[in-house]
């Protein structure tokens, strides 16, 4: 191959690689700047989480075994995965995670830790009060949504369902997600997190679940990026004038 023809092909390859990869490089750069200059506590909403006073140690609690025995009278319990003491609106409750079969979906039961009585999942009104008490700023709920399923792009993806999404009248447009069966707050989502999530999707190039950093599109663009850099080096050396 003649030298002029080789130069032309290198220039053409470099130009097209730059055109194809340029937009993605721009998103990688913008995302990197946003990630490095942002306070992750603000993105996660940690600064908006109110301090919840712990339960006092003088409580008279029933044995978890008593609650499990009552649960067995109501349902089949063959496997226990977790028994946790939580508080719901200042009252102690046991959060029991169990299943009928080892390979079947886990179930959750709440029970009053002082009386041992089983209780149903959170109601809408309870979820709203819990969300308000967990939010450090004084704001009124403007939208309350009951979620039974989410897709890969939802900001509450891969989180316990069903849940109530309580969005507040606040400059940050914060939404607090409360799991009805677990009885606890699961996520805080605000505008800064939503910007972060969009840029993260562009950064990982995972347009399905947003969190898979091993997808083939990202791998391909990484290889193309390497080729673009190498072609630039080659173009520099083959194009420089000899003395």
C-alpha positions in Angstrom: 0.0 0.0 0.0 1.3 3.4 -0.9 2.2 5.8 1.8 -0.4 8.4 0.7 -3.2 5.8 0.6 -2.2 4.6 4.0 -2.4 8.1 5.4 -5.8 8.7 3.8 -7.2 5.5 5.3 -5.9 6.3 8.8 -7.3 9.8 8.6 -10.7 8.5 7.5 -10.8 5.9 10.2 -9.8 8.4 12.8 -12.4 10.9 11.6 -15.3 8.4 11.6 -14.3 7.0 15.0 -14.2 10.5 16.4 -17.6 11.3 15.0 -19.2 8.0 16.4 -17.5 8.2 19.8 -17.5 11.9 20.3 -21.1 12.2 21.6 -20.5 9.3 24.0 -17.2 10.8 25.2 -19.1 14.0 25.9 -21.6 12.2 28.1 -18.8 10.3 29.9 -17.1 13.6 30.6 -20.2 15.4 31.7 -21.1 12.4 33.9 -17.7 12.3 35.4 -17.8 16.0 36.2 -21.2 15.7 37.8 -20.2 12.6 39.8 -17.0 14.1 41.1 -18.4 17.6 41.9 -21.6 16.3 43.6 -22.1 15.6 47.3 -23.3 11.9 47.4 -25.1 12.5 50.7 -27.3 15.1 49.0 -27.9 12.8 46.0 -28.9 9.9 48.3 -31.1 12.3 50.3 -29.2 11.6 53.5 -29.4 15.3 54.5 -33.2 15.1 54.3 -33.6 12.1 56.6 -34.9 13.1 60.0 -33.4 11.7 63.1 -35.6 8.9 64.5 -35.3 8.4 68.2 -34.5 4.8 69.1 -36.7 2.6 71.2 -36.2 2.7 75.0 -34.6 -0.3 76.7 -37.3 -0.5 79.3 -39.8 -2.0 76.9 -41.5 -5.3 77.9 -41.2 -7.4 74.7 -42.8 -10.8 74.1 -40.5 -13.6 72.8 -40.2 -13.8 69.0 -41.0 -17.5 69.4 -44.5 -16.6 70.6 -45.0 -14.5 67.4 -43.7 -17.4 65.2 -46.1 -19.8 66.9 -49.0 -17.5 66.2 -47.8 -17.1 62.6 -47.8 -20.9 62.2 -51.4 -21.0 63.2 -52.2 -18.6 60.4 -49.8 -19.7 57.7 -47.2 -22.4 56.8 -43.8 -21.5 58.0 -41.0 -23.9 57.1 -38.0 -21.5 56.7 -37.1 -18.4 58.7 -34.7 -15.9 57.0 -34.8 -12.9 59.4 -36.4 -11.7 62.6 -35.9 -8.0 63.2 -37.1 -5.5 65.8 -38.2 -2.3 64.1 -40.4 0.6 65.1 -43.5 1.9 63.4 -44.6 5.3 64.5 -42.8 5.0 67.8 -44.1 1.5 68.6 -41.9 -1.7 68.6 -42.7 -4.4 66.0 -41.2 -7.6 64.9 -40.5 -7.9 61.2 -40.4 -11.6 60.3 -39.2 -12.9 56.9 -40.2 -16.5 56.1 -41.2 -18.9 53.3 -43.2 -22.0 52.9 -40.6 -23.6 50.6 -36.9 -22.9 50.4 -37.0 -21.9 46.7 -40.3 -20.0 46.8 -40.7 -16.2 47.3 -40.1 -14.8 50.8 -43.1 -13.5 52.8 -43.1 -10.9 55.5 -45.2 -10.6 58.6 -45.3 -7.7 61.1 -46.2 -8.3 64.7 -46.5 -6.1 67.7 -43.5 -6.8 69.8 -45.3 -6.0 73.1 -48.5 -8.0 72.6 -47.4 -10.5 70.0 -50.4 -9.8 67.9 -50.0 -10.0 64.1 -50.8 -6.9 62.1 -51.6 -6.3 58.4 -49.3 -4.3 56.0 -49.2 -0.5 56.4 -52.2 1.4 55.3 -52.0 4.5 53.1 -52.5 6.9 56.0 -49.8 5.1 58.0 -47.3 5.2 55.1 -47.9 9.0 54.7 -47.3 9.7 58.4 -44.1 7.6 58.4 -42.9 9.4 55.3 -43.6 12.8 56.9 -41.8 11.8 60.1 -38.8 10.6 58.2 -38.5 13.8 56.1 -36.5 16.4 57.9 -38.1 19.4 56.2 -41.7 20.6 56.8 -43.6 19.8 53.6 -47.0 18.5 52.6 -47.5 15.4 50.4 -48.7 16.4 47.0 -48.8 13.0 45.3 -49.3 9.5 46.9 -48.9 6.5 44.6 -49.3 2.8 45.4 -46.7 0.7 43.6 -47.0 -3.0 42.9 -44.5 -3.3 40.1 -41.7 -1.2 38.6 -39.6 -1.4 35.4 -35.8 -1.2 34.9 -36.0 2.6 34.5 -38.1 3.4 37.6 -36.2 5.2 40.4 -37.5 2.6 42.9 -36.3 -0.4 40.8 -35.1 -3.6 42.5 -36.7 -2.5 45.8 -39.3 -4.2 48.0 -42.9 -4.1 46.7 -45.7 -3.2 47.3 -44.8 0.3 48.4 -46.2 3.8 48.7 -44.4 6.6 46.9 -45.1 9.9 48.8 -43.9 13.0 46.8 -43.6 16.2 48.8 -44.2 19.8 47.9 -40.6 20.8 48.1 -38.0 22.4 45.8 -36.1 19.1 45.7 -39.3 17.3 44.6 -38.4 14.5 47.0 -40.2 11.2 47.0 -40.1 8.9 50.0 -40.8 5.2 49.4 -42.3 3.2 52.2 -42.6 -0.6 52.0 -46.0 -1.7 53.2 -45.0 -5.2 54.2 -41.6 -4.3 55.7 -43.2 -1.3 57.5 -40.1 0.9 56.9 -38.8 3.7 54.6 -36.7 2.2 51.8 -35.6 5.1 49.6 -35.3 8.8 49.3 -35.3 10.2 45.7 -34.8 13.8 44.8 -34.0 15.9 41.6 -30.3 15.6 42.2 -30.5 11.8 42.3 -32.6 11.8 39.1 -29.9 13.8 37.3 -27.3 11.4 38.7 -29.4 8.4 37.6 -29.7 9.7 34.0 -26.0 10.5 33.7 -25.2 7.1 35.2 -27.3 5.4 32.5 -25.4 7.3 29.8 -22.1 6.5 31.6 -22.7 2.8 31.7 -24.6 2.7 28.4 -27.1 0.3 30.0 -30.4 1.5 28.6 -32.3 -1.4 30.1 -31.5 -1.7 33.8 -29.0 1.2 34.1 -26.7 -0.8 36.4 -25.0 -3.4 34.3 -21.5 -2.1 33.7 -20.6 -5.3 31.8 -23.0 -4.9 28.8 -21.7 -5.4 25.3 -22.4 -1.9 24.1 -20.1 -0.4 26.7 -17.5 -3.0 26.0 -17.7 -2.3 22.2 -17.4 1.5 22.7 -14.5 1.0 25.1 -12.7 -1.0 22.3 -13.6 1.6 19.7 -12.3 4.3 22.0 -9.0 2.5 22.2 -8.8 2.2 18.4 -9.6 5.9 18.1 -6.7 6.8 20.4 -4.3 4.4 18.7 -5.3 5.7 15.2 -4.6 9.2 16.5 -1.1 8.2 17.6 -0.4 6.5 14.3 -1.7 9.5 12.4 0.6 11.8 14.4 3.7 9.8 13.7 3.0 9.0 10.0 2.0 12.6 9.3 4.8 14.5 10.9 7.3 16.2 8.6 10.8 14.8 8.6 13.7 17.2 8.8 
